[in-house]
Amino acid sequence: MSYIIKDAKGNKIGVLPDSLRVAQAAEFRSPAGSRSAAIAAGTQFMVPQYEVGSVALEVFLDGVACMIGEQYAEVGSQGQTSTQITWNIEIATDRDILVRCK
């Protein structure tokens, strides 16, 4: 089942992708309204374990894929495992976050 993202007026602004089966990917969701404060740019954020530089991590804001180096950066050295990313932008409390490791 996918999740439809709507603005305060009820207009559809995006769709979060369907969840994959557990055997295919690890994922973390932080729905809009579930955080008490915005996530400041430069803040490290816990995600499923991934290998840095492996292109296995997928990050979505409101159903739209984020670009590494633009909205976020991987934390760690190439080839090492990590459970953190750093946000390059502020993430408001009304934004849905989905992070997957394929």
Helices and strands as residue ranges (DSSP letters): E 3-6, E 12-16, E 26-30, E 44-51, E 57-61, E 64-65, E 72-74, E 81-87, E 97-101
